[in-house]
Amino acid sequence: MSDANKLTSKEVVDITRSTNYGTWRFQRNWNPLHIVDAKDCTIVDGAGKEYLDFSSQLMCTNLGHKNPAVVASIAAQAEQLAYAMPGYATTARAELSKLLLEVLPAGLNKFFFTTSGTDANEAAFKIARMFTGKSKIIARYRSYHGSTSGSIAATGDPRRWPMEPIGGKQHGVIFAPETNCYRCPIRHTYPACGIACADYLEHMIRNESDVAAVLVEPIVGTNGVIVPPDEYMPKLRRICDETGVLLIADEVMAGWGRTGEWFAMDHWNVTPDILTTAKGITSAYVPLGLCATSAKIGAFFEDHYFAHGHTYEAHPMTLAPAVATIHEMQRLGLVERAAELAPYVERKLQELKAKHPSIGDVRGKGLFWAVELVKNRATREPFNDYTDKIAGKPLVVDQIAGKCMADGVIIQAWVSHFVIAPPLIVTLAEIDRGIDTLERYLAIADALVEADVEPLVELATTSSATSDS
Ligand SMILES: Cc1ncc(COP(=O)(O)O)c(C=O)c1O
């Protein structure tokens, strides 16, 4: 196309805005940024302005942008074999399956490929129900598992509400309190609680009939980068084993080195019966999801009908870039890098907390951190809650994220916290720039803090039970 016919940036935005839906929002104030290029941790808009991608887009571009090996793998696969129906074997499929056996928690060795995180979860629910012959899934309130019918029904956060009762009730999902040591839903305090949230979950299983599986984000993502205490996951594994209920770990966001291990479950050496993932599996260059199951579940389907499939299951164009992504992560040592950079990020964020009364908590692992804002550190009351979010009210975190963006740093904000999750190739200078930019605008929140805050000095030494140390 000649330059004369090329769309201007304004036209691109106007056409997109008027003809497409903006996700999870009121449409009226959607003003999408026109992105034209991206390399490593930097993205470029239509006016040539550069931005630091400090949350890896949607916590997914773990390798950074335009990794040459992954880009080349997409071109090579397109030339070789752009599509094959799921009933066929392909080289990309076999190569990826072999690599998955290397990197997934040991014991997960039978795979179903999807094209997103939500349909990886849909597959997990169907597999769990077919395998157990039971129907209920116990999920947790502070969670997000995807937007399609089953996954949104299993989502604890209010993105589920517009879909109820269709989504919530028909799919046999019930909700347990999450583990959240900063804001415990059952008002206990770690470690004196003895992980009462897991005991409550066991109580639910034992008092319900027909429970097929418990579904957890091992480290809750969008809903606050909530890291459970170390005892939680082994205890949950034991409860599931004793009650004959499957454990499903949704690692769509927490997987692929993000937390300093290949998978978050590796932090506790716990293997779930089913692990779902997506996002970082191809560094989000192409849409791929995975539902990985144990050998026991795999064996069951040798003689039982596997009632699931998609036209795009095991699509070669999605699998080849996953092979390249894993090779690149291994070559660059990115899982180790995320673990090595964690103390640096934690120290910087704790310093931020010491200076800014609006920060209630910082927590995370690897290169996956939340900075949570509160009106009042003593009461831990946030500036905004979910009802503000779904009512489309202006949020304090959005105001700050908007200022950061104007200064060339993109940080994801969600209700009352920021998610710090840069690509795993991020440099120290980029970490400094991202956190310094956030700091510049925290004054907006500090000014709204209620007067009766606890003294800063005392709080600076108080780290959440869920933080990495
Ligand atoms: C933990 C978790 N599960 C599932 C999903 C859904 O994945 P997708 O958007 O690829 O459908 C997400 C998306 O953010 C997620 O964070």
The ligand as an SDF file (V2000), in Angstrom:
LIG
                    3D

 16 16  0  0  0  0  0  0  0  0999 V2000
   -4.8910  -17.0130   36.1020 C   0  0  0  0  0  0  0  0  0  0  0  0
   -5.5700  -16.8230   34.7870 C   0  0  0  0  0  0  0  0  0  0  0  0
   -6.3110  -17.8160   34.2830 N   0  0  0  0  0  0  0  0  0  0  0  0
   -6.9320  -17.7160   33.1040 C   0  0  0  0  0  0  0  0  0  0  0  0
   -6.8350  -16.5730   32.3490 C   0  0  0  0  0  0  0  0  0  0  0  0
   -7.5310  -16.4840   31.0270 C   0  0  0  0  0  0  0  0  0  0  0  0
   -6.5850  -16.5390   30.0040 O   0  0  0  0  0  0  0  0  0  0  0  0
   -6.9600  -15.9910   28.5530 P   0  0  0  0  0  0  0  0  0  0  0  0
   -7.1470  -14.5220   28.6740 O   0  0  0  0  0  0  0  0  0  0  0  0
   -5.7900  -16.3910   27.6910 O   0  0  0  0  0  0  0  0  0  0  0  0
   -8.2100  -16.6830   28.1430 O   0  0  0  0  0  0  0  0  0  0  0  0
   -6.0740  -15.4980   32.8240 C   0  0  0  0  0  0  0  0  0  0  0  0
   -5.9570  -14.2550   32.0580 C   0  0  0  0  0  0  0  0  0  0  0  0
   -5.4690  -13.2620   32.5040 O   0  0  0  0  0  0  0  0  0  0  0  0
   -5.4290  -15.6310   34.0690 C   0  0  0  0  0  0  0  0  0  0  0  0
   -4.6850  -14.6430   34.5770 O   0  0  0  0  0  0  0  0  0  0  0  0
  1  2  1  0
  2  3  1  0
  2 15  2  0
  3  4  2  0
  4  5  1  0
  5  6  1  0
  5 12  2  0
  6  7  1  0
  7  8  1  0
  8  9  2  0
  8 10  1  0
  8 11  1  0
 12 13  1  0
 12 15  1  0
 13 14  2  0
 15 16  1  0
M  END
$$$$
